Structure formats: structure tokens, C-alpha cells
Amino acid sequence: MIFEQTIDTYGLMCPVPIIRTAEKIKDMAAGEVLEILADDEQILEDLPAWCKSNGHALLDSVIQNNEYKLYVRKGR
């Protein structure tokens, strides 16, 4: 997956990963992709809902050894 920026939310629990994601993505250009690294499985439910309500696209979720890599394309 090609991405422009990464945010590391390891060790942070809900809702902090979503808050950090929102802060990071607001400084990105439309169409850019953000990689989110997390270890709180709640992000698997929270991030798709957040993307839908904020006009962003969740491109992929990779789960490996209780660690999650999620990729979001910024909407308009």
C-alpha cells in the first residue's frame, strides 16, 4: 500500500486513536492516504464509522499479531 503519512497509536485506547487520526488527516490534502498503526482492536469498528461520517475512505485493514494497520484516503 502506498501512503503519504503514518500515525502511530500503539498503546492508546479508544477514543484517542480516532482523535489523533482526525488531527493528522486535517493537515493532509484530499486524496492522500494515511497509514494508522494501532493495537486497540476497537479501531476496527470505530475507524470505518468515523470515515463514513467524515467523507473519507477506508482502503484496507491489515491484522497481524494483534496489531492493526489501517489505510484511509482523505476525502474532500
TIVO-2410 file (N, C-alpha, C; in nm, 3 decimals):
# residues 76
REC num residu      c1      c2      c3 atome chaine
REC   1      M   0.085  -0.118   0.000     N      A
REC   1      M   0.000   0.000   0.000    CA      A
REC   1      M   0.090   0.124   0.000     C      A
REC   2      I   0.060   0.217  -0.086     N      A
REC   2      I   0.133   0.344  -0.092    CA      A
REC   2      I   0.058   0.446  -0.006     C      A
REC   3      F   0.132   0.516   0.080     N      A
REC   3      F   0.070   0.615   0.167    CA      A
REC   3      F   0.164   0.733   0.184     C      A
REC   4      E   0.107   0.848   0.215     N      A
REC   4      E   0.186   0.969   0.230    CA      A
REC   4      E   0.234   0.991   0.373     C      A
REC   5      Q   0.152   0.954   0.471     N      A
REC   5      Q   0.189   0.977   0.610    CA      A
REC   5      Q   0.147   0.859   0.696     C      A
REC   6      T   0.210   0.848   0.813     N      A
REC   6      T   0.180   0.743   0.910    CA      A
REC   6      T   0.157   0.805   1.046     C      A
REC   7      I   0.063   0.746   1.120     N      A
REC   7      I   0.043   0.786   1.259    CA      A
REC   7      I   0.049   0.658   1.344     C      A
REC   8      D   0.125   0.665   1.451     N      A
REC   8      D   0.144   0.552   1.541    CA      A
REC   8      D   0.059   0.574   1.666     C      A
REC   9      T  -0.043   0.488   1.684     N      A
REC   9      T  -0.130   0.500   1.801    CA      A
REC   9      T  -0.115   0.379   1.894     C      A
REC  10      Y  -0.002   0.305   1.881     N      A
REC  10      Y   0.022   0.191   1.970    CA      A
REC  10      Y   0.017   0.236   2.116     C      A
REC  11      G  -0.052   0.156   2.197     N      A
REC  11      G  -0.062   0.185   2.339    CA      A
REC  11      G  -0.175   0.281   2.375     C      A
REC  12      L  -0.241   0.336   2.276     N      A
REC  12      L  -0.351   0.430   2.303    CA      A
REC  12      L  -0.484   0.358   2.288     C      A
REC  13      M  -0.576   0.389   2.377     N      A
REC  13      M  -0.706   0.323   2.377    CA      A
REC  13      M  -0.814   0.418   2.328     C      A
REC  14      C  -0.923   0.360   2.283     N      A
REC  14      C  -1.039   0.434   2.233    CA      A
REC  14      C  -1.079   0.542   2.334     C      A
REC  15      P  -1.104   0.663   2.289     N      A
REC  15      P  -1.117   0.714   2.153    CA      A
REC  15      P  -0.992   0.784   2.101     C      A
REC  16      V  -0.880   0.775   2.172     N      A
REC  16      V  -0.761   0.852   2.137    CA      A
REC  16      V  -0.710   0.824   1.994     C      A
REC  17      P  -0.705   0.696   1.946     N      A
REC  17      P  -0.659   0.676   1.809    CA      A
REC  17      P  -0.742   0.751   1.704     C      A
REC  18      I  -0.871   0.760   1.725     N      A
REC  18      I  -0.957   0.833   1.631    CA      A
REC  18      I  -0.931   0.983   1.641     C      A
REC  19      I  -0.913   1.032   1.761     N      A
REC  19      I  -0.883   1.175   1.780    CA      A
REC  19      I  -0.751   1.210   1.711     C      A
REC  20      R  -0.650   1.128   1.730     N      A
REC  20      R  -0.519   1.153   1.667    CA      A
REC  20      R  -0.529   1.143   1.514     C      A
REC  21      T  -0.607   1.048   1.467     N      A
REC  21      T  -0.627   1.033   1.322    CA      A
REC  21      T  -0.693   1.158   1.265     C      A
REC  22      A  -0.797   1.208   1.333     N      A
REC  22      A  -0.866   1.328   1.287    CA      A
REC  22      A  -0.772   1.448   1.284     C      A
REC  23      E  -0.688   1.461   1.383     N      A
REC  23      E  -0.592   1.572   1.388    CA      A
REC  23      E  -0.492   1.564   1.273     C      A
REC  24      K  -0.443   1.443   1.245     N      A
REC  24      K  -0.341   1.423   1.142    CA      A
REC  24      K  -0.399   1.444   1.002     C      A
REC  25      I  -0.517   1.390   0.978     N      A
REC  25      I  -0.572   1.393   0.843    CA      A
REC  25      I  -0.617   1.533   0.801     C      A
REC  26      K  -0.648   1.618   0.898     N      A
REC  26      K  -0.693   1.753   0.861    CA      A
REC  26      K  -0.583   1.834   0.793     C      A
REC  27      D  -0.458   1.798   0.816     N      A
REC  27      D  -0.345   1.868   0.754    CA      A
REC  27      D  -0.301   1.804   0.623     C      A
REC  28      M  -0.370   1.701   0.579     N      A
REC  28      M  -0.334   1.633   0.456    CA      A
REC  28      M  -0.422   1.684   0.341     C      A
REC  29      A  -0.375   1.665   0.219     N      A
REC  29      A  -0.451   1.705   0.100    CA      A
REC  29      A  -0.552   1.596   0.064     C      A
REC  30      A  -0.662   1.637   0.003     N      A
REC  30      A  -0.762   1.541  -0.044    CA      A
REC  30      A  -0.696   1.440  -0.137     C      A
REC  31      G  -0.729   1.314  -0.118     N      A
REC  31      G  -0.674   1.207  -0.199    CA      A
REC  31      G  -0.551   1.141  -0.141     C      A
REC  32      E  -0.485   1.205  -0.045     N      A
REC  32      E  -0.369   1.144   0.018    CA      A
REC  32      E  -0.413   1.031   0.112     C      A
REC  33      V  -0.321   0.937   0.134     N      A
REC  33      V  -0.351   0.819   0.217    CA      A
REC  33      V  -0.271   0.826   0.347     C      A
REC  34      L  -0.341   0.799   0.455     N      A
REC  34      L  -0.282   0.796   0.589    CA      A
REC  34      L  -0.279   0.651   0.637     C      A
REC  35      E  -0.163   0.606   0.685     N      A
REC  35      E  -0.150   0.475   0.748    CA      A
REC  35      E  -0.163   0.495   0.898     C      A
REC  36      I  -0.254   0.418   0.960     N      A
REC  36      I  -0.274   0.425   1.105    CA      A
REC  36      I  -0.227   0.293   1.164     C      A
REC  37      L  -0.134   0.300   1.259     N      A
REC  37      L  -0.084   0.182   1.330    CA      A
REC  37      L  -0.151   0.179   1.466     C      A
REC  38      A  -0.209   0.066   1.502     N      A
REC  38      A  -0.283   0.058   1.629    CA      A
REC  38      A  -0.273  -0.082   1.688     C      A
REC  39      D  -0.298  -0.089   1.818     N      A
REC  39      D  -0.308  -0.219   1.884    CA      A
REC  39      D  -0.436  -0.232   1.967     C      A
REC  40      D  -0.525  -0.134   1.957     N      A
REC  40      D  -0.656  -0.139   2.022    CA      A
REC  40      D  -0.757  -0.188   1.917     C      A
REC  41      E  -0.809  -0.310   1.935     N      A
REC  41      E  -0.897  -0.367   1.833    CA      A
REC  41      E  -1.027  -0.288   1.813     C      A
REC  42      Q  -1.060  -0.199   1.904     N      A
REC  42      Q  -1.180  -0.116   1.888    CA      A
REC  42      Q  -1.170  -0.029   1.762     C      A
REC  43      I  -1.050  -0.001   1.716     N      A
REC  43      I  -1.033   0.080   1.596    CA      A
REC  43      I  -1.096   0.014   1.474     C      A
REC  44      L  -1.108  -0.119   1.476     N      A
REC  44      L  -1.168  -0.189   1.364    CA      A
REC  44      L  -1.316  -0.156   1.347     C      A
REC  45      E  -1.381  -0.114   1.454     N      A
REC  45      E  -1.520  -0.069   1.448    CA      A
REC  45      E  -1.529   0.082   1.436     C      A
REC  46      D  -1.445   0.152   1.512     N      A
REC  46      D  -1.453   0.298   1.518    CA      A
REC  46      D  -1.408   0.367   1.390     C      A
REC  47      L  -1.299   0.321   1.330     N      A
REC  47      L  -1.245   0.391   1.214    CA      A
REC  47      L  -1.338   0.385   1.092     C      A
REC  48      P  -1.398   0.270   1.058     N      A
REC  48      P  -1.491   0.270   0.945    CA      A
REC  48      P  -1.609   0.366   0.966     C      A
REC  49      A  -1.662   0.369   1.087     N      A
REC  49      A  -1.773   0.461   1.117    CA      A
REC  49      A  -1.729   0.606   1.107     C      A
REC  50      W  -1.609   0.636   1.158     N      A
REC  50      W  -1.556   0.772   1.151    CA      A
REC  50      W  -1.535   0.812   1.006     C      A
REC  51      C  -1.477   0.723   0.926     N      A
REC  51      C  -1.454   0.753   0.784    CA      A
REC  51      C  -1.587   0.784   0.713     C      A
REC  52      K  -1.685   0.701   0.736     N      A
REC  52      K  -1.815   0.719   0.671    CA      A
REC  52      K  -1.878   0.852   0.710     C      A
REC  53      S  -1.871   0.889   0.836     N      A
REC  53      S  -1.935   1.012   0.880    CA      A
REC  53      S  -1.856   1.138   0.844     C      A
REC  54      N  -1.729   1.120   0.803     N      A
REC  54      N  -1.644   1.236   0.771    CA      A
REC  54      N  -1.603   1.242   0.624     C      A
REC  55      G  -1.656   1.153   0.542     N      A
REC  55      G  -1.630   1.158   0.399    CA      A
REC  55      G  -1.495   1.106   0.354     C      A
REC  56      H  -1.434   1.020   0.435     N      A
REC  56      H  -1.307   0.959   0.398    CA      A
REC  56      H  -1.332   0.813   0.359     C      A
REC  57      A  -1.232   0.750   0.295     N      A
REC  57      A  -1.248   0.612   0.251    CA      A
REC  57      A  -1.147   0.522   0.322     C      A
REC  58      L  -1.197   0.419   0.387     N      A
REC  58      L  -1.110   0.317   0.446    CA      A
REC  58      L  -1.072   0.222   0.334     C      A
REC  59      L  -0.945   0.220   0.296     N      A
REC  59      L  -0.898   0.141   0.183    CA      A
REC  59      L  -0.865  -0.002   0.219     C      A
REC  60      D  -0.809  -0.022   0.338     N      A
REC  60      D  -0.765  -0.156   0.375    CA      A
REC  60      D  -0.738  -0.163   0.525     C      A
REC  61      S  -0.750  -0.283   0.579     N      A
REC  61      S  -0.715  -0.311   0.718    CA      A
REC  61      S  -0.633  -0.438   0.718     C      A
REC  62      V  -0.514  -0.431   0.777     N      A
REC  62      V  -0.426  -0.547   0.786    CA      A
REC  62      V  -0.411  -0.582   0.933     C      A
REC  63      I  -0.444  -0.706   0.967     N      A
REC  63      I  -0.437  -0.752   1.105    CA      A
REC  63      I  -0.326  -0.856   1.114     C      A
REC  64      Q  -0.231  -0.832   1.206     N      A
REC  64      Q  -0.119  -0.924   1.221    CA      A
REC  64      Q  -0.072  -0.922   1.366     C      A
REC  65      N  -0.082  -1.036   1.433     N      A
REC  65      N  -0.035  -1.049   1.571    CA      A
REC  65      N  -0.090  -0.942   1.664     C      A
REC  66      N  -0.220  -0.921   1.662     N      A
REC  66      N  -0.288  -0.822   1.747    CA      A
REC  66      N  -0.241  -0.679   1.721     C      A
REC  67      E  -0.187  -0.653   1.603     N      A
REC  67      E  -0.152  -0.519   1.560    CA      A
REC  67      E  -0.229  -0.491   1.431     C      A
REC  68      Y  -0.267  -0.367   1.416     N      A
REC  68      Y  -0.353  -0.329   1.304    CA      A
REC  68      Y  -0.289  -0.217   1.224     C      A
REC  69      K  -0.296  -0.231   1.093     N      A
REC  69      K  -0.255  -0.125   1.002    CA      A
REC  69      K  -0.377  -0.094   0.918     C      A
REC  70      L  -0.421   0.032   0.925     N      A
REC  70      L  -0.539   0.073   0.850    CA      A
REC  70      L  -0.500   0.187   0.759     C      A
REC  71      Y  -0.563   0.192   0.643     N      A
REC  71      Y  -0.528   0.291   0.542    CA      A
REC  71      Y  -0.652   0.370   0.502     C      A
REC  72      V  -0.641   0.503   0.518     N      A
REC  72      V  -0.754   0.591   0.493    CA      A
REC  72      V  -0.716   0.693   0.386     C      A
REC  73      R  -0.800   0.705   0.283     N      A
REC  73      R  -0.782   0.809   0.183    CA      A
REC  73      R  -0.868   0.929   0.224     C      A
REC  74      K  -0.804   1.044   0.233     N      A
REC  74      K  -0.876   1.165   0.273    CA      A
REC  74      K  -0.974   1.206   0.163     C      A
REC  75      G  -1.095   1.236   0.206     N      A
REC  75      G  -1.197   1.285   0.113    CA      A
REC  75      G  -1.180   1.434   0.092     C      A
REC  76      R  -1.278   1.495   0.032     N      A
REC  76      R  -1.274   1.638   0.003    CA      A
REC  76      R  -1.275   1.715   0.131     C      A
***
